Amino acid sequence: MKGFKNVFCALIFCAAFEEIRQFCRMVHKTRAERRRLFASKFQQFNNLAIQNS
């Protein structure tokens, strides 16, 4: 993939990106519900990132 040093770096990025996308996914929610839920999802993600650092 263009922009990555090798295929394995691209593979790791894509796997992590997919996990984050699924974590933040909000299907069948209204725009107002998404706006309200996004802050809590973002906080949960930050807590997970801090714990795994």
PDB file of N, CA, C and O in Angstrom:
ATOM      1  N   MET A   1       0.843  -1.178   0.000  1.00  0.00           N
ATOM      2  CA  MET A   1       0.000   0.000   0.000  1.00  0.00           C
ATOM      3  C   MET A   1       0.885   1.237   0.000  1.00  0.00           C
ATOM      4  O   MET A   1       1.916   1.300   0.670  1.00  0.00           O
ATOM      5  N   LYS A   2       0.455   2.184  -0.753  1.00  0.00           N
ATOM      6  CA  LYS A   2       1.230   3.407  -0.904  1.00  0.00           C
ATOM      7  C   LYS A   2       1.278   4.177   0.423  1.00  0.00           C
ATOM      8  O   LYS A   2       0.254   4.332   1.088  1.00  0.00           O
ATOM      9  N   GLY A   3       2.440   4.646   0.798  1.00  0.00           N
ATOM     10  CA  GLY A   3       2.602   5.434   2.012  1.00  0.00           C
ATOM     11  C   GLY A   3       3.091   4.627   3.206  1.00  0.00           C
ATOM     12  O   GLY A   3       3.500   5.210   4.210  1.00  0.00           O
ATOM     13  N   PHE A   4       3.058   3.314   3.124  1.00  0.00           N
ATOM     14  CA  PHE A   4       3.554   2.471   4.205  1.00  0.00           C
ATOM     15  C   PHE A   4       4.893   1.882   3.793  1.00  0.00           C
ATOM     16  O   PHE A   4       5.140   1.645   2.610  1.00  0.00           O
ATOM     17  N   LYS A   5       5.754   1.647   4.773  1.00  0.00           N
ATOM     18  CA  LYS A   5       7.086   1.126   4.458  1.00  0.00           C
ATOM     19  C   LYS A   5       7.024  -0.285   3.922  1.00  0.00           C
ATOM     20  O   LYS A   5       7.794  -0.649   3.033  1.00  0.00           O
ATOM     21  N   ASN A   6       6.109  -1.089   4.457  1.00  0.00           N
ATOM     22  CA  ASN A   6       5.947  -2.448   3.938  1.00  0.00           C
ATOM     23  C   ASN A   6       4.507  -2.907   4.136  1.00  0.00           C
ATOM     24  O   ASN A   6       3.700  -2.216   4.757  1.00  0.00           O
ATOM     25  N   VAL A   7       4.210  -4.050   3.613  1.00  0.00           N
ATOM     26  CA  VAL A   7       2.845  -4.583   3.642  1.00  0.00           C
ATOM     27  C   VAL A   7       2.391  -4.856   5.071  1.00  0.00           C
ATOM     28  O   VAL A   7       1.214  -4.679   5.386  1.00  0.00           O
ATOM     29  N   PHE A   8       3.297  -5.280   5.933  1.00  0.00           N
ATOM     30  CA  PHE A   8       2.921  -5.619   7.297  1.00  0.00           C
ATOM     31  C   PHE A   8       2.486  -4.390   8.093  1.00  0.00           C
ATOM     32  O   PHE A   8       1.577  -4.481   8.917  1.00  0.00           O
ATOM     33  N   CYS A   9       3.119  -3.251   7.859  1.00  0.00           N
ATOM     34  CA  CYS A   9       2.691  -2.005   8.507  1.00  0.00           C
ATOM     35  C   CYS A   9       1.284  -1.635   8.059  1.00  0.00           C
ATOM     36  O   CYS A   9       0.461  -1.206   8.868  1.00  0.00           O
ATOM     37  N   ALA A  10       1.014  -1.801   6.784  1.00  0.00           N
ATOM     38  CA  ALA A  10      -0.321  -1.513   6.262  1.00  0.00           C
ATOM     39  C   ALA A  10      -1.348  -2.462   6.857  1.00  0.00           C
ATOM     40  O   ALA A  10      -2.465  -2.049   7.171  1.00  0.00           O
ATOM     41  N   LEU A  11      -0.987  -3.719   7.016  1.00  0.00           N
ATOM     42  CA  LEU A  11      -1.893  -4.708   7.584  1.00  0.00           C
ATOM     43  C   LEU A  11      -2.233  -4.373   9.033  1.00  0.00           C
ATOM     44  O   LEU A  11      -3.394  -4.470   9.431  1.00  0.00           O
ATOM     45  N   ILE A  12      -1.254  -3.988   9.812  1.00  0.00           N
ATOM     46  CA  ILE A  12      -1.482  -3.609  11.209  1.00  0.00           C
ATOM     47  C   ILE A  12      -2.373  -2.377  11.282  1.00  0.00           C
ATOM     48  O   ILE A  12      -3.300  -2.324  12.091  1.00  0.00           O
ATOM     49  N   PHE A  13      -2.095  -1.387  10.442  1.00  0.00           N
ATOM     50  CA  PHE A  13      -2.920  -0.183  10.426  1.00  0.00           C
ATOM     51  C   PHE A  13      -4.364  -0.513  10.081  1.00  0.00           C
ATOM     52  O   PHE A  13      -5.283  -0.041  10.751  1.00  0.00           O
ATOM     53  N   CYS A  14      -4.573  -1.307   9.056  1.00  0.00           N
ATOM     54  CA  CYS A  14      -5.936  -1.634   8.620  1.00  0.00           C
ATOM     55  C   CYS A  14      -6.693  -2.405   9.686  1.00  0.00           C
ATOM     56  O   CYS A  14      -7.885  -2.171   9.887  1.00  0.00           O
ATOM     57  N   ALA A  15      -6.028  -3.310  10.366  1.00  0.00           N
ATOM     58  CA  ALA A  15      -6.678  -4.079  11.430  1.00  0.00           C
ATOM     59  C   ALA A  15      -7.081  -3.166  12.586  1.00  0.00           C
ATOM     60  O   ALA A  15      -8.191  -3.274  13.107  1.00  0.00           O
ATOM     61  N   ALA A  16      -6.191  -2.277  12.983  1.00  0.00           N
ATOM     62  CA  ALA A  16      -6.498  -1.352  14.077  1.00  0.00           C
ATOM     63  C   ALA A  16      -7.599  -0.382  13.668  1.00  0.00           C
ATOM     64  O   ALA A  16      -8.490  -0.085  14.464  1.00  0.00           O
ATOM     65  N   PHE A  17      -7.546   0.109  12.444  1.00  0.00           N
ATOM     66  CA  PHE A  17      -8.563   1.034  11.962  1.00  0.00           C
ATOM     67  C   PHE A  17      -9.939   0.380  11.969  1.00  0.00           C
ATOM     68  O   PHE A  17     -10.923   1.016  12.345  1.00  0.00           O
ATOM     69  N   GLU A  18     -10.018  -0.874  11.561  1.00  0.00           N
ATOM     70  CA  GLU A  18     -11.292  -1.593  11.530  1.00  0.00           C
ATOM     71  C   GLU A  18     -11.850  -1.776  12.941  1.00  0.00           C
ATOM     72  O   GLU A  18     -13.056  -1.648  13.151  1.00  0.00           O
ATOM     73  N   GLU A  19     -10.980  -2.076  13.908  1.00  0.00           N
ATOM     74  CA  GLU A  19     -11.424  -2.218  15.296  1.00  0.00           C
ATOM     75  C   GLU A  19     -12.000  -0.908  15.828  1.00  0.00           C
ATOM     76  O   GLU A  19     -13.040  -0.904  16.486  1.00  0.00           O
ATOM     77  N   ILE A  20     -11.332   0.190  15.544  1.00  0.00           N
ATOM     78  CA  ILE A  20     -11.809   1.500  15.999  1.00  0.00           C
ATOM     79  C   ILE A  20     -13.117   1.860  15.312  1.00  0.00           C
ATOM     80  O   ILE A  20     -14.020   2.403  15.947  1.00  0.00           O
ATOM     81  N   ARG A  21     -13.229   1.562  14.022  1.00  0.00           N
ATOM     82  CA  ARG A  21     -14.449   1.851  13.276  1.00  0.00           C
ATOM     83  C   ARG A  21     -15.633   1.084  13.848  1.00  0.00           C
ATOM     84  O   ARG A  21     -16.723   1.638  13.989  1.00  0.00           O
ATOM     85  N   GLN A  22     -15.422  -0.191  14.177  1.00  0.00           N
ATOM     86  CA  GLN A  22     -16.498  -0.993  14.752  1.00  0.00           C
ATOM     87  C   GLN A  22     -16.871  -0.504  16.149  1.00  0.00           C
ATOM     88  O   GLN A  22     -18.042  -0.537  16.526  1.00  0.00           O
ATOM     89  N   PHE A  23     -15.884  -0.052  16.915  1.00  0.00           N
ATOM     90  CA  PHE A  23     -16.135   0.453  18.264  1.00  0.00           C
ATOM     91  C   PHE A  23     -17.008   1.700  18.222  1.00  0.00           C
ATOM     92  O   PHE A  23     -17.896   1.863  19.058  1.00  0.00           O
ATOM     93  N   CYS A  24     -16.764   2.571  17.263  1.00  0.00           N
ATOM     94  CA  CYS A  24     -17.486   3.844  17.179  1.00  0.00           C
ATOM     95  C   CYS A  24     -18.753   3.766  16.327  1.00  0.00           C
ATOM     96  O   CYS A  24     -19.455   4.765  16.172  1.00  0.00           O
ATOM     97  N   ARG A  25     -19.044   2.612  15.784  1.00  0.00           N
ATOM     98  CA  ARG A  25     -20.179   2.452  14.888  1.00  0.00           C
ATOM     99  C   ARG A  25     -21.502   2.664  15.623  1.00  0.00           C
ATOM    100  O   ARG A  25     -21.714   2.118  16.706  1.00  0.00           O
ATOM    101  N   MET A  26     -22.376   3.451  15.032  1.00  0.00           N
ATOM    102  CA  MET A  26     -23.686   3.729  15.616  1.00  0.00           C
ATOM    103  C   MET A  26     -24.750   3.593  14.534  1.00  0.00           C
ATOM    104  O   MET A  26     -25.122   4.566  13.879  1.00  0.00           O
ATOM    105  N   VAL A  27     -25.223   2.380  14.362  1.00  0.00           N
ATOM    106  CA  VAL A  27     -26.218   2.094  13.340  1.00  0.00           C
ATOM    107  C   VAL A  27     -27.620   2.296  13.922  1.00  0.00           C
ATOM    108  O   VAL A  27     -27.862   2.016  15.096  1.00  0.00           O
ATOM    109  N   HIS A  28     -28.511   2.773  13.107  1.00  0.00           N
ATOM    110  CA  HIS A  28     -29.917   2.979  13.478  1.00  0.00           C
ATOM    111  C   HIS A  28     -30.068   3.969  14.635  1.00  0.00           C
ATOM    112  O   HIS A  28     -30.926   3.794  15.501  1.00  0.00           O
ATOM    113  N   LYS A  29     -29.258   4.976  14.645  1.00  0.00           N
ATOM    114  CA  LYS A  29     -29.358   6.045  15.636  1.00  0.00           C
ATOM    115  C   LYS A  29     -29.669   7.339  14.908  1.00  0.00           C
ATOM    116  O   LYS A  29     -29.233   7.548  13.776  1.00  0.00           O
ATOM    117  N   THR A  30     -30.421   8.199  15.559  1.00  0.00           N
ATOM    118  CA  THR A  30     -30.693   9.503  14.958  1.00  0.00           C
ATOM    119  C   THR A  30     -29.447  10.365  15.097  1.00  0.00           C
ATOM    120  O   THR A  30     -28.526  10.034  15.843  1.00  0.00           O
ATOM    121  N   ARG A  31     -29.433  11.452  14.383  1.00  0.00           N
ATOM    122  CA  ARG A  31     -28.288  12.355  14.428  1.00  0.00           C
ATOM    123  C   ARG A  31     -28.070  12.890  15.838  1.00  0.00           C
ATOM    124  O   ARG A  31     -26.929  13.017  16.283  1.00  0.00           O
ATOM    125  N   ALA A  32     -29.148  13.201  16.540  1.00  0.00           N
ATOM    126  CA  ALA A  32     -29.044  13.707  17.917  1.00  0.00           C
ATOM    127  C   ALA A  32     -28.471  12.634  18.851  1.00  0.00           C
ATOM    128  O   ALA A  32     -27.652  12.938  19.718  1.00  0.00           O
ATOM    129  N   GLU A  33     -28.898  11.392  18.675  1.00  0.00           N
ATOM    130  CA  GLU A  33     -28.369  10.306  19.508  1.00  0.00           C
ATOM    131  C   GLU A  33     -26.890  10.087  19.240  1.00  0.00           C
ATOM    132  O   GLU A  33     -26.115   9.870  20.171  1.00  0.00           O
ATOM    133  N   ARG A  34     -26.493  10.141  17.980  1.00  0.00           N
ATOM    134  CA  ARG A  34     -25.072   9.983  17.636  1.00  0.00           C
ATOM    135  C   ARG A  34     -24.225  11.064  18.275  1.00  0.00           C
ATOM    136  O   ARG A  34     -23.152  10.793  18.814  1.00  0.00           O
ATOM    137  N   ARG A  35     -24.723  12.305  18.209  1.00  0.00           N
ATOM    138  CA  ARG A  35     -23.998  13.426  18.798  1.00  0.00           C
ATOM    139  C   ARG A  35     -23.831  13.225  20.297  1.00  0.00           C
ATOM    140  O   ARG A  35     -22.758  13.472  20.847  1.00  0.00           O
ATOM    141  N   ARG A  36     -24.890  12.778  20.952  1.00  0.00           N
ATOM    142  CA  ARG A  36     -24.862  12.582  22.404  1.00  0.00           C
ATOM    143  C   ARG A  36     -23.955  11.413  22.783  1.00  0.00           C
ATOM    144  O   ARG A  36     -23.229  11.492  23.774  1.00  0.00           O
ATOM    145  N   LEU A  37     -23.989  10.338  22.010  1.00  0.00           N
ATOM    146  CA  LEU A  37     -23.208   9.150  22.324  1.00  0.00           C
ATOM    147  C   LEU A  37     -21.737   9.269  21.952  1.00  0.00           C
ATOM    148  O   LEU A  37     -20.900   8.569  22.523  1.00  0.00           O
ATOM    149  N   PHE A  38     -21.409  10.138  21.011  1.00  0.00           N
ATOM    150  CA  PHE A  38     -20.033  10.229  20.542  1.00  0.00           C
ATOM    151  C   PHE A  38     -19.070  10.620  21.656  1.00  0.00           C
ATOM    152  O   PHE A  38     -17.968  10.076  21.734  1.00  0.00           O
ATOM    153  N   ALA A  39     -19.464  11.548  22.512  1.00  0.00           N
ATOM    154  CA  ALA A  39     -18.577  11.987  23.591  1.00  0.00           C
ATOM    155  C   ALA A  39     -18.234  10.825  24.518  1.00  0.00           C
ATOM    156  O   ALA A  39     -17.079  10.673  24.917  1.00  0.00           O
ATOM    157  N   SER A  40     -19.220  10.009  24.861  1.00  0.00           N
ATOM    158  CA  SER A  40     -18.937   8.881  25.756  1.00  0.00           C
ATOM    159  C   SER A  40     -18.083   7.828  25.051  1.00  0.00           C
ATOM    160  O   SER A  40     -17.197   7.243  25.673  1.00  0.00           O
ATOM    161  N   LYS A  41     -18.335   7.575  23.764  1.00  0.00           N
ATOM    162  CA  LYS A  41     -17.517   6.623  23.007  1.00  0.00           C
ATOM    163  C   LYS A  41     -16.073   7.104  22.919  1.00  0.00           C
ATOM    164  O   LYS A  41     -15.140   6.313  23.059  1.00  0.00           O
ATOM    165  N   PHE A  42     -15.892   8.406  22.686  1.00  0.00           N
ATOM    166  CA  PHE A  42     -14.551   8.969  22.584  1.00  0.00           C
ATOM    167  C   PHE A  42     -13.821   8.836  23.924  1.00  0.00           C
ATOM    168  O   PHE A  42     -12.631   8.519  23.952  1.00  0.00           O
ATOM    169  N   GLN A  43     -14.519   9.075  25.020  1.00  0.00           N
ATOM    170  CA  GLN A  43     -13.920   8.948  26.355  1.00  0.00           C
ATOM    171  C   GLN A  43     -13.544   7.492  26.625  1.00  0.00           C
ATOM    172  O   GLN A  43     -12.472   7.229  27.170  1.00  0.00           O
ATOM    173  N   GLN A  44     -14.389   6.555  26.262  1.00  0.00           N
ATOM    174  CA  GLN A  44     -14.083   5.136  26.443  1.00  0.00           C
ATOM    175  C   GLN A  44     -12.849   4.750  25.635  1.00  0.00           C
ATOM    176  O   GLN A  44     -11.985   4.021  26.122  1.00  0.00           O
ATOM    177  N   PHE A  45     -12.770   5.237  24.408  1.00  0.00           N
ATOM    178  CA  PHE A  45     -11.613   4.930  23.570  1.00  0.00           C
ATOM    179  C   PHE A  45     -10.334   5.491  24.185  1.00  0.00           C
ATOM    180  O   PHE A  45      -9.309   4.809  24.216  1.00  0.00           O
ATOM    181  N   ASN A  46     -10.389   6.732  24.675  1.00  0.00           N
ATOM    182  CA  ASN A  46      -9.209   7.315  25.315  1.00  0.00           C
ATOM    183  C   ASN A  46      -8.789   6.498  26.533  1.00  0.00           C
ATOM    184  O   ASN A  46      -7.595   6.282  26.742  1.00  0.00           O
ATOM    185  N   ASN A  47      -9.740   6.044  27.335  1.00  0.00           N
ATOM    186  CA  ASN A  47      -9.417   5.229  28.496  1.00  0.00           C
ATOM    187  C   ASN A  47      -8.757   3.920  28.081  1.00  0.00           C
ATOM    188  O   ASN A  47      -7.800   3.484  28.721  1.00  0.00           O
ATOM    189  N   LEU A  48      -9.254   3.286  27.019  1.00  0.00           N
ATOM    190  CA  LEU A  48      -8.635   2.060  26.526  1.00  0.00           C
ATOM    191  C   LEU A  48      -7.220   2.320  26.020  1.00  0.00           C
ATOM    192  O   LEU A  48      -6.312   1.526  26.266  1.00  0.00           O
ATOM    193  N   ALA A  49      -7.037   3.421  25.320  1.00  0.00           N
ATOM    194  CA  ALA A  49      -5.712   3.747  24.786  1.00  0.00           C
ATOM    195  C   ALA A  49      -4.717   4.022  25.902  1.00  0.00           C
ATOM    196  O   ALA A  49      -3.552   3.639  25.801  1.00  0.00           O
ATOM    197  N   ILE A  50      -5.159   4.677  26.954  1.00  0.00           N
ATOM    198  CA  ILE A  50      -4.269   4.980  28.091  1.00  0.00           C
ATOM    199  C   ILE A  50      -3.902   3.710  28.832  1.00  0.00           C
ATOM    200  O   ILE A  50      -2.755   3.545  29.248  1.00  0.00           O
ATOM    201  N   GLN A  51      -4.865   2.803  29.004  1.00  0.00           N
ATOM    202  CA  GLN A  51      -4.603   1.543  29.699  1.00  0.00           C
ATOM    203  C   GLN A  51      -3.618   0.673  28.935  1.00  0.00           C
ATOM    204  O   GLN A  51      -2.802  -0.020  29.543  1.00  0.00           O
ATOM    205  N   ASN A  52      -3.683   0.702  27.610  1.00  0.00           N
ATOM    206  CA  ASN A  52      -2.831  -0.173  26.799  1.00  0.00           C
ATOM    207  C   ASN A  52      -1.475   0.464  26.485  1.00  0.00           C
ATOM    208  O   ASN A  52      -0.646  -0.167  25.829  1.00  0.00           O
ATOM    209  N   SER A  53      -1.234   1.679  26.928  1.00  0.00           N
ATOM    210  CA  SER A  53       0.058   2.325  26.644  1.00  0.00           C
ATOM    211  C   SER A  53       1.120   1.872  27.612  1.00  0.00           C
ATOM    212  O   SER A  53       2.266   2.312  27.522  1.00  0.00           O
TER     213      SER A  53
END
